[in-house]
């Protein structure tokens, strides 16, 4: 199987680049022979269409799987159309990511993980879509919003002679 990895270099010890369409290189590893080759991503500097062009280049190179950090909507759609499955790279280097994939550490990317043109900016973190610590979180945070507004606005109105303004507060506070 030919496994492509988005990278900032041309070797197995090169860092994984989390930007699919804007990475500088793809390292393509043949898992049957352990041979590898690097191709330059000609679309890395393109104004638009980088994900589509990168996916097409991988199809031409015979890649069946791509390991990366993030996919924009056009790249995700094009890879799917071309029959190339995308998985999150589970390693800091190309070699580590391929080994993890072969060992069964696989998280398939089935939809876009970033908006279009997100890769134009340099990556702020290695894998922004991955929780810190490298594992998926259970979303156990507690919302601490006080809410509870009952509104007690006891308005003392100025309506006629005898203070007849019957104001009742209506603060529709919502909280949990």
C-alpha positions as CSV (number, residue, x, y, z in Angstrom):
1,X,0.0,0.0,0.0
2,X,1.3,3.5,-0.8
3,X,1.0,5.8,2.1
4,X,1.5,9.6,1.6
5,X,2.4,11.8,4.5
6,X,2.2,15.6,4.4
7,X,5.7,16.8,5.4
8,X,8.1,19.7,5.6
9,X,10.9,17.6,4.3
10,X,11.8,14.7,2.1
11,X,13.0,12.0,4.6
12,X,11.4,9.6,7.0
13,X,12.7,11.7,9.9
14,X,11.2,14.9,8.5
15,X,8.5,16.5,10.6
16,X,4.9,16.0,9.6
17,X,3.3,19.2,8.3
18,X,-0.4,19.4,9.5
19,X,-1.3,21.5,6.4
20,X,-2.3,19.1,3.7
21,X,-2.6,21.5,0.7
22,X,0.2,23.8,1.8
23,X,2.9,21.3,3.0
24,X,6.1,21.6,1.0
25,X,6.5,17.9,0.3
26,X,4.7,14.6,0.5
27,X,6.7,11.5,1.5
28,X,5.2,8.4,-0.1
29,X,6.0,5.2,1.6
30,X,5.3,1.7,0.1
31,X,4.4,-0.3,3.1
32,X,5.0,-3.6,1.2
33,X,8.6,-2.8,0.3
34,X,9.5,-0.1,2.9
35,X,10.8,2.0,0.0
36,X,9.9,5.7,0.0
37,X,10.0,8.7,-2.3
38,X,9.3,12.4,-1.8
39,X,7.5,14.6,-4.2
40,X,7.4,18.4,-4.0
41,X,4.0,19.9,-3.4
42,X,3.8,22.3,-6.4
43,X,0.6,23.8,-5.0
44,X,2.0,24.8,-1.6
45,X,2.3,28.5,-2.7
46,X,-0.9,28.6,-4.9
47,X,-3.3,31.4,-4.3
48,X,-6.2,28.9,-4.4
49,X,-6.9,25.3,-5.2
50,X,-3.9,24.0,-3.2
51,X,-5.9,21.1,-1.7
52,X,-7.4,20.0,-5.0
53,X,-4.0,20.1,-6.8
54,X,-2.2,18.3,-3.9
55,X,-4.9,15.5,-3.9
56,X,-4.6,15.1,-7.7
57,X,-0.8,14.9,-7.4
58,X,-1.1,12.1,-4.8
59,X,-3.5,10.2,-7.0
60,X,-1.1,10.5,-9.9
61,X,1.7,9.1,-7.6
62,X,-0.5,6.1,-6.7
63,X,-1.2,7.0,-3.1
64,X,-4.0,5.0,-1.5
65,X,-3.9,6.7,1.9
66,X,-2.7,10.1,3.2
67,X,-1.7,10.9,6.7
68,X,-2.0,14.5,7.6
69,X,-3.2,17.0,10.2
70,X,-5.9,18.9,8.6
71,X,-8.0,19.0,5.5
72,X,-10.0,21.8,4.0
73,X,-13.4,21.2,2.3
74,X,-12.0,21.1,-1.3
75,X,-9.2,18.7,-0.4
76,X,-11.5,16.4,1.6
77,X,-14.0,16.3,-1.3
78,X,-11.3,15.7,-3.9
79,X,-9.5,12.9,-1.9
80,X,-12.9,11.2,-1.4
81,X,-13.7,11.5,-5.1
82,X,-10.3,10.0,-6.0
83,X,-10.7,7.1,-3.6
84,X,-7.8,8.2,-1.3
85,X,-8.6,7.7,2.4
86,X,-7.3,10.4,4.8
87,X,-6.2,9.7,8.3
88,X,-4.8,11.9,11.1
89,X,-1.0,11.6,11.3
90,X,-0.2,10.1,14.7
91,X,3.4,11.0,15.1
92,X,5.9,13.9,15.0
93,X,7.8,12.5,12.0
94,X,6.9,10.9,8.7
95,X,8.3,7.5,9.9
96,X,6.6,7.6,13.3
97,X,3.3,8.4,11.6
98,X,3.6,5.5,9.1
99,X,4.6,3.1,11.8
100,X,1.6,4.2,14.0
101,X,-0.7,3.8,11.0
102,X,0.6,0.3,10.2
103,X,0.3,-0.7,13.9
104,X,-3.4,0.2,13.8
105,X,-3.4,3.7,15.3
106,X,-5.9,5.1,12.9
107,X,-8.3,8.0,13.1
108,X,-10.0,8.5,9.7
109,X,-10.7,12.0,8.6
110,X,-14.1,11.8,6.9
111,X,-15.0,15.5,6.7
112,X,-13.1,18.8,6.6
113,X,-11.2,19.7,9.8
114,X,-10.6,23.4,8.8
115,X,-12.2,26.0,6.7
116,X,-11.0,26.8,3.1
117,X,-7.7,28.6,2.8
118,X,-6.8,27.9,6.5
119,X,-3.4,26.6,5.4
120,X,-2.3,30.0,4.1
121,X,-1.1,30.9,7.6
122,X,1.9,29.0,9.1
123,X,0.8,26.3,11.5
124,X,0.4,27.7,15.0
125,X,0.4,24.3,16.6
126,X,1.5,20.9,15.3
127,X,-2.1,19.6,15.3
128,X,-4.7,22.2,16.2
129,X,-7.5,19.7,15.7
130,X,-5.9,17.2,18.2
131,X,-6.4,17.7,21.9
132,X,-3.3,18.3,23.9
133,X,-1.9,15.0,25.2
134,X,-2.5,13.2,21.9
135,X,-5.8,11.5,22.9
136,X,-9.4,12.3,22.3
137,X,-11.1,14.1,25.1
138,X,-14.5,13.2,26.6
139,X,-15.8,16.7,26.7
140,X,-16.1,16.7,30.5
141,X,-16.0,20.4,31.1
142,X,-18.7,22.0,33.3
143,X,-20.5,25.1,32.2
144,X,-20.3,27.5,35.1
145,X,-22.7,30.2,33.9
146,X,-24.7,31.5,36.8
147,X,-27.8,32.4,34.8
148,X,-30.8,32.2,37.0
149,X,-32.1,35.7,36.4
150,X,-35.6,36.1,37.7
151,X,-35.8,39.8,37.2
152,X,-37.2,41.6,40.2
153,X,-37.3,45.0,38.7
154,X,-39.9,46.6,41.2
155,X,-40.5,49.6,39.0
156,X,-42.2,52.4,40.9
157,X,-43.8,54.1,38.0
158,X,-44.9,57.7,37.7
159,X,-48.3,57.2,36.4
160,X,-51.0,59.6,37.7
161,X,-51.6,60.9,41.2
162,X,-50.8,58.2,43.5
163,X,-47.7,56.4,42.1
164,X,-49.7,53.9,40.1
165,X,-47.0,52.6,37.8
166,X,-47.1,48.9,38.3
167,X,-43.7,47.9,37.0
168,X,-42.7,44.2,37.3
169,X,-39.2,43.2,36.3
170,X,-39.0,40.7,33.5
171,X,-35.3,39.7,33.4
172,X,-35.6,36.5,31.5
173,X,-32.2,35.1,32.7
174,X,-31.2,31.7,31.3
175,X,-28.5,29.7,32.7
176,X,-27.7,26.2,34.0
